[in-house]
């Protein structure tokens, strides 16, 4: 645990490194400030909860995790999971789900599942991200166009229908503000400026909203200040409270009815499925981010430590009003490009956002919701990876395409809990299916492959690949089908890399079948550790059951002895 910070203290504790990481942290903080608010809004909660997430998760996860450069906070990947939880259980239910997900992430790290998560097939992750991107983009149309919709509820197709019927209520002013913000986000990177485009786009969108307000007396545009309000010690305010996040147990936060949600076994049992989904998505996102970061920075992360760090962060974040968090690829890439090389950059990024809450909260209230929607539309486009999606459809094998479309469709049309469960199942099935194909059995007794040293009464089978529950039956089922004059069967297992219990059971079945027909079995050149497994299973190397040899020459000698009896 804490491998990233320990290694950084040991190897990167110079004044130049500190300066570079402080500057990188400030750069990422500028980018994360509006994104954190936007992602909290998209998740159905007030924008300050996204800022609290960036502060606490950004600091805690960086110190406790296994990647030196990952920047953690709210991410778009969680939006489609969190929004239904907020609608049904309120803020309290969301924070309890994040707390449970943190515990699951810690257990995954302690169980050393980091490497396993890293090998989830590419079509599964692209299906998830593309589907999430489509859902997020759809949810932003309301604020981008300023549509007169009281609530956007129901499943995806119902949301699309609601948006379609509300199109006549487009607010031209909000559309203009949203379009300007989106255009700046789209074009700013071409200028190669070091000033983050998010900051410029939101500033221009807010400035346009102010100018339109000065020019028209009936101007009305939704802003963070008009949409969100707070009440502290009897004092109400608009927008974001200019206060530090306070310590409140998640079960004391309000549920959907506005009352403290409490804690019970029934509630935990109900939220457990969502928590598992959050944990799986969080692990995928954080480890994918760490792999990308390794390629950009030349550093190496510890995947199990990173899962534990993400888990610790998500366990602590809910007590300060923060929503589930994971590493964010865009912010991490910006950190590396800005010179970040240690967890200090993420800590500085969190402190920058904290100071911004205290000093800039009144100004943040003037940001138009149309500008926030435009920012999320750009986030959705970037994470959808449309080019990779289309390329996969064009060039991938059929089973990869089916997997991609299944994960994408379930994410869009149903929910992420179903999509993750089916997607991970498909990933496992895809792995098993392709691993089975690696195991082959060649009959060396056939005329074109026969070794002239062996008589016709001896059948030789060369088994190549692992023998496990998926491949054992396929590999061994034809071995017992031998001609009537065969008295000895040799299994050359020189290239067998593993044997599991299913293979042992299949081998027992073959032994019984061959023994019933008075055929002897010889296993050649099986590795010692697998011989030990056979012995533990009771398959002893006694004459008439299994004869173990170390070479084909020895197998030939044993065969001739058997035939001579």
N, C-alpha and C positions, 0 to 999 in steps of 0.2 A: 504493500500500500504506500501511497504518497511518493511513488518512485520519481515522478516528474520534478517535483520541487526539491527532493533530495539530490537528484543528479544535477539540477541547475545550480544549487548552492555549492556543490562540489566542483563544478567545472566552468560555470559562467558567472562568477561573482566579481566582475570587474566594473569599474566606473563607466567605461564605454558601453558595456552591455546594459547596465542599468539605464543609462540615458536613452539608448535605442529602444528599449522595452517601454519606457515611460512615454516616449513619443508615439510608439505604435499603439499603446493602450489608449491614448487620447484620440488618435485617429479612429480607432474602432469604436470608441465611445460615441463619437459624433455620428457614426453610421448606425450604431445600435439604438440610440435614443429614439428616433422616430419609428424604427422597425419594431422595437419592443412594444411601443404603444399601439401600433397598427395591428400586431399579431394578437395582443390582448383583446382589442376591440373585435377582431375577427373571431376570436374564441368565445365571445359573448360576455366578457367582463369589462370592467372599467380600465382605462389605459394605465393607471398607476400600478395595477397588478403585473403588467408586463414589465414595467420599470423595476419593480421589486424583484421580479424573477431575474432580470439581468444583473442586478446588484448582488444578490445573495448567491445565485447559482454561478455567476461569473467569478466570484471570489472563492467560494467553497470548493467548487468542482475543480478549478485550476490548481488549488493547493492539495486536493485529495486524489486527483486523477493520475492517469498514466501517460498523458500527452502534454508536452511542454507548450504547445502553441494553440491547442483547441480553445475556442471562445464559446462558452455555453450561455444559453438564455432561451427565451421562447422561440419556437421555430414554426414555420408554416406546416411542417409535417404533422403537427399535433392538432391543427385547427379542426379537421373533420372528426376527430375523436372527442375533443373537448367541448365543442359546441352543443352536441346532444346531451352531454352530462350536465352542462349549465342549465339548459332548458328544463331538464327533469329534476335535478337535485340542487340547483343553485350553486353559488360560489363555494359553500361548505362542502357539497358533494364532490366538486371538482378538486378541491384541495386534499380531501381524504383520498381520492383516487390517485393523485400525485404522490402522496405519502406512501400508499401501498405499492405503487410502481417503484418507488425508491428502494423499498425493502426487497422487492423482486430483483431489481438490478444488482443489489449487493449480493444476494444469493447466487445470481448468475455469475458474478465475478469470482466469488469464493468457490463456485463449482467449476471454474476454469472453462467457461463456455465462450470466452472471447474469440478464440480462433474459429470456433464453430459458426458464430454469427457472421464472421467475416466472409465466409464462403457461400452465403445465400446467393442463388443464381441471379445473374444480371436481369433477365426478364421479369423476375419477381419485384426487384427494387424499382425498375423503370415503370412497371405497371402501377405500383403504389404511388410513386412520385407524380406520374402523369395524371392519375386519377385525382390525387389531392390537388394538383394544380387546376384542374378543370372545376372542381367543387369550389375552391377558394375564389377563382375568377367569377364564377356564377354568383356567389354571395356578395361580391363587390359591385355588381351592376346597379343595385338599388341606390347606393350612395353616390356612385360615379355619375349616374344620370339624374339623381335627385328625385327618384320616383316616389309617388305618394302611396306607400305601402306601410300599413301599421305593423305587421309582423310577417316574416318570411319563414313560415313553418311547413311541416310535412316532409315527405321524401323528395328526392331530387327532381323528379318529373313534376311534382306539384309546385315546387319552387319555380321551375322554368315556366310553368303555366301562369303562375301568379305574376311573374315578371313580364310575361308577354302581354297579359291583359292590362298591366299598369303602364305600358309604354306611352299611351297618349298623355300621361301626366309628367312627361320629362320637363325638368327645370333647366331652362337654357343657361342660366347663370352658373348653376352647379356643374353642368356639362362643360361649359367653357373653362371653369377652374380645373376640373378633372382632366380635361384634354391638354391644357397647358402643362400641368404637373406631369402627366404621362409623357408628353413630347420632350420635356426637359430630361426626364429619366432616360428616355430612349436615345437622345442625341448627345447628352453631356459626355458620355465616355469617349466619344470621337474627338473631343478637345484635348484629351490626355492631361486633364487638369488634376492636381493633387487634392483639390477640394472635393469632398464626397458629393456625388450627384443627388443623393437623398436630401441633403441639407439645402442645396440650391433649389431643388424642385419644390420642396415644401415652403421655403421662404418666398419664392415667386408666386406660388399658389395662394399663400396667405396675403401677400401684398396685393394681388389681383382682387381678392375678396374684399380687402379694405378699400381699394379704389372704387370698386363697384358700389360699395356701401356709401361712399362719399358722393357718388354721382346720382344715386337713386334713393329716394326716400322710402320706397316700398321694397327695398332689397332685403331678401331673406335667404340666408345660406346657413345650413347646419354646420356647426363647428364643435370641437371637443368641449368648449365651454357651454354651448347650448344643449348638447346631448348628455353630458355627464355632470353629476352634482355630488357633493359630499356634505356630511353633517358631522362635526366634531365638537363635542362638549357644548352642544346647543347652538353652535355657530355654523351656518350653512355657507357653501361656496360653490363656484362653478369650475368645472375642469378637474384639475389634479390637485390634491391637497399638498401644500408645500411643507411636508413633514417627513421625517424619517419613517421607514416601515416599522410598525410596532409588533411586538410579540403577542400573537393571539393563536391558541391551539386551533387547528382547522375545524374540529368538531364544535367550536363555539362560533364559527362563522355562519352567516345566514344560509338557510336552504331556499328552495324555490318559493316557500311561503313567507320569506322574510324573517322567520324565527330561527334561532340557533339550531343547527341540524342535529346535534347530538351524535352519539356513537352507539352502535348496537351490532350484534352479530348479523342480523338480517341485512342491515345497510352495507356492512363490509362484504357479505356474500353477494349482494346485488351489484356492488361496484367492482368486484374482483375481476370480472371479465374485461371491463374497461381498463383496469389497472394493468392487466397482463398485456393488453394491446399497447398501452402507453410504454410499458417496459420494453416490449419487442421493438416497437418503432424507435424508441430512444436508443436502444443498443445498436440497431442498424444504422441510424443517423450518426451517432457519435463515432462508431468504429469506421464507417465509411469516410467521415470527415477526417479522422486520424490518419487513415491510409492516404487520402489525398494530400493531407498536410505533410506526411512523411516524404511524398514524392516532390513537393515544392520546397521543403526546408532541408532535406537530406538527413533528418533526424529519424529516430525510431521510437515508437510508442509501445507501451505495455498494454495489450488489449484487456486483460483481466483487471489490472489496476484502473484502467479507464472506466470499465463497467462499475467497479466499486466506487470510484470517485463520483460518477454520475448518480449512483444510488445514494451516496451520502448527501450530495447536493439536493436531490429530490426529496429526501427525508426531512431536511432542514428548511427548504424553501417554503413549504406550506405554512409553517409557524410564523412567517413574516408576510403572509398574503400573496406569495408567489405561486404562479401556475406551473405545471410540469415543464421541465427544461431539458435540453440536450445540446450537444455541440452543433454549431451552425457553420455550414461549409463556406457561405459567402463572407461571414465575419472573420472566420479563421483565415481564409485566403487573404483578406484585406490586412489582417494582422501580420502575416508572413511578408507580404509585399511592403508593408510599412517598416519592417525590420524587427518584428517581434520574434524572440527566440526562447523565451522562458515564461513560466506562469505569471511573472510580474506584470506582463502586458495585460493579461485578463483581469488581474486585481486592479490595475489602474483604470481599466475600462469600467469596471463596476463602481469604483470611487467617483469617476467622472460623472456617471449617471446619477449617483447619489447627490453630488453637489448640484447638478443641474436641476434636480427636483426642488432643492431648497431655494435656488436662485431664479430659476426660469419658469416655474410652474404657472405664474400669471400669463406669460407670453405663450406658453404651449396651448393655453385654452383657446387661442385665436386660430389655430390650424383648422382649415375646413375639412369636413368629413369627406368631401369629394377628392381632396388631395390625398388623404389617407387611403381611400379606395384605389386611387391611381397607383400609389406605392405598392399596395397589395396585389394589384393586377400585374405589375412588373415582377413581383416576387413569384406569383403563380406561373407566369410565363417562363421565368428562369428555371423553376424547379420542375416544370413539366417535361423538360428535355425533349421537345417536339421532334428535333432532328434525330436524336437517338431512337425515339419511338418509331418514327417512319422507317428509319434504316433497318431496325430490327424486323419490322413487318416485311421488308423487301428481301433481306438476305438470310434471316435466321431459319433454322430447321423448323419443321411443322410443330413439334411439341413445344419448342420455345415460344412460337407465336401464340399457340393456344394458352400457354401459361401467362404470357403477357396480357392478352385480351381478357382472360378470366380475372386476373388481379385488377386490371383497369376497370372493368365493368362492375365488379363487386364494390370497389372503392367508390365509384360514382353513384351507382344505383341503390346500394344498400348502405353499409357503414363499414368503418375500418375494423371493427371487432370481427365481423364475418370475413372481411377481405384478408386480414392478417392470419386468421385461423386456416382459411382455405389456401392462402398463398404459401404459408410455411409447410402445409401438407403437400402442396404441389411441388415445392422445392425438394422435400424429402423423396417424393415419388420419382421426380426427375433424376435425382442423384442415384437412387436405387436402380432405376431402369437402365441408366447408362453404365453403372458399375456392373450390372449383370452382363452387359454386352462385352465387358472386358474379360470375362471368364469363358474360356473355350476348351473343348475336349476334342482331341484328334485321335482317330483310330489308326494306330500304327500297324495294325494287323492286316489292313487292306493291301491288295496286290501291289499298288503303286508306291506304298510306303513300307512294305514288310522288310524287316531286318532278316537277311538270309540265315543268320545264326539261330533264330528261334524257330522251332517246329510249328506246324499248323495248329497243334493243340494248345498253343499259347496265344492269348489275345493281349495286346499292349495298348493302353490308352494314355496319352500325354495330356495332363490337366494343366492348364495355364491360367493363373489368376486366383483371386481370393474365393474361398468357399464360405459363404455366409447365407443368411436366411433367404436372400433374394436369388442367389446363383446356385446354391447347392443342388436343388432338385433339377434345375436345367442342365447342370453339368453331369450329374450322376445318373439321370433317369435312363439313359440309353446303354449304360455299362452292363446292366444285367441282361440285356437282349443280346445273347451270344448264340453262335451256331452250336449244333448238337455235339460236335466233336471236340469242343474246347474244354480243357480240363484245368487250365490255369489262367487266371486274369491278373495282369500286372497293371497297377496304377502308378505311372511315373509322375510323382508330385514334386519334382525339383523346383517348379516355378509356382507352387502354391504359397501365397504370402500369409494367409490366415485361415483359420477354421473356427466356426462358432458352433453353438449347440445344435442348430438346425442341420448343419453339415454332418455332425456326429450322428444324429438320428437317421439321416439319409444313408449314411455309411452302415449303420446297424442293419437297416432294411436290406441293403445290398448283400451284406454278409449272410444274413438269414436266407436270402433267396439263392445265393451261390452255394451255400452249404447244403440246402435242400436238394440241389442238383449235383452234389458231390464235386463242386468246382472250388479249387483253392484260390485264395486271394493273396497277392503280394503287393505291398506298398513300398515304392522305391524312393529313397532320398527325401523323405519328409523331415523337415527341420525338427531338432530336438524338443523345442518348446511345444510344438504341436503333437509330437509323439507323447509327451507328458499329458496333454489333454486327453488323448485317446486312452491312455492307461487309467487316468482318473475316471473316465467314463466306463471302465470295465472292458474295453476292447483290447485284450491282452494279445501279445504277439505269439500265440501258441499255434502249433501246426493244425491246419484245418480251419482256422479263423482268419488271423492276419499274420503274414510273414513280413518282417521289416528288413529291407536291404538298403545299402548305401550307394549302389551303382547298378547299371544295367548288366554288367558282367556278373555281379553277385546274384542279381535277379535271375539271370540265365542259368547259373549253377543251381540255384534253389529249384527252379522250374524243372530242370532235367532230373533232379533227385525225386521230385514229386511224381513225374511221369514214369520214373523207373520203378516206383513202388507197386 
